[in-house]
Amino acid sequence: MLDLFGKAMLDYQTNNNPEDIITETSISDPDEMSISYLFRSYNEMPEIEKKALQLARGKTLDVGCGAGSHSLSLQNDRKLDVYSIDISPKAIETCRLRGLQNTAVENILDYSGEKFDTVLLLMNGTGIFGKIENCNLYLQKLKSLLNIGGQILIDSSDIIYMFDEDEDGGKWIPSEKEYYGELTFTLTYKNEREIPFDWLYLDYNTLQNASIANGFKCELVQDGEHFDYLARLTL
């Protein structure tokens, strides 16, 4: 991994000539993303992210924290005990420069240590699952990190809207796809191209079914503005 996403965040934080990131998926054309979006304040966040931060309580783990905006809001505004992890070393360096106190470069599957009252997975939190076949692996890992009475707050999107409709109003999905929410992502930053990686969008019913199969109660907390949603998983 070239850690281009982390490099872009660190460039933005240190004012080192940051540029837009170019994102491309297996079902969409290249698109420019301003890295400033990852540095937004609470008031600039989408409603479902605000709702997740309002619902967070107790000792909180922020998985895939990126530039740390969610963690900073919880640490500074809510005075919560937050532990923030990301697989990107440069993202974690960015978080520390921004004042986050408890951070680590860590893959959630490798984490072992304290348990938490809240686990946050935001900005398409199901993305890190990669493929639908990995749902059980990740959900069981997350389950093992919860205190009694703990909660997982996770968001995703139903991307069925991105596929063409046929004459009968049904959706035309390439037959080789096991599940239409499985995408391959590619990032380009400052003319460097990241190694493509798997990224999973889950519709709510699929997340709910996987959650129940792994011993969770799953509730739909809030729908977003564009086919996205926030869900809450409890034991």
Phi, psi and omega in degrees: 000129180280345181060043181291326178298314178295321179299318180296318179297314182293322176300318180294315182296322184262007179058043182258062178050056180294147176236168174292150173270141174260119178251143179217139177238173181293348179235008181218155181283165178304142183219139179272137177234124177284127183293341179300336180300330182282352183251023186285154176277171179307316184293340181268355184280154173298157185300324183289332176288319176301317180298317179300317181292326176295324183278342181298141179208156176067203179290124190238136174251124178256107185269129183067053192288344178062230180280357171089013184297320179293315180298318180298320178298317180290320181291314189271321184269318184264350180058035178274157175276105188244136174241125189242127180232151176204152179281351183267114178301321182287331174296316180293323175299319177299315180301318181294320177296331180277354175105011176288136189269325185238101185224158175202146171278108187203141170273133183305327181292338181264353185288133170217137183162227184291161173256166191227156175275329178224133170243124181257131170226098187242169186063062189059069182300334179285351183305320185293343177296332175080298180225156183300330182292346180268358184303313183298318180302310182289319181294322177293321177297313180298321179302320183290346184262000184267136166290163173302131183081007182283171184218150170247128176248116188222142179237158174198188180221149171267105187268019177303333181297342182279351182261149183289148175270145173271184186298333182271004181088359176282166181265136179266110182241130179308132189292340182283350180277123177293320178216133190293345180273000178276115180239161168249128183254143172229135178246142172233134180216126181049047177067012172255143184245124180288154173297130181302146180223153179282145183213133188244125168257129181244129170290158188299318182298321179293318176298317181298315179298317179294322180295313180299319179297338181254019172086017178258155160266134183237127179233143176278114183276314186198140171272143176272193185271348186216071175064012180257167183203160173244132179239154179237124179250130177228161182277000000 
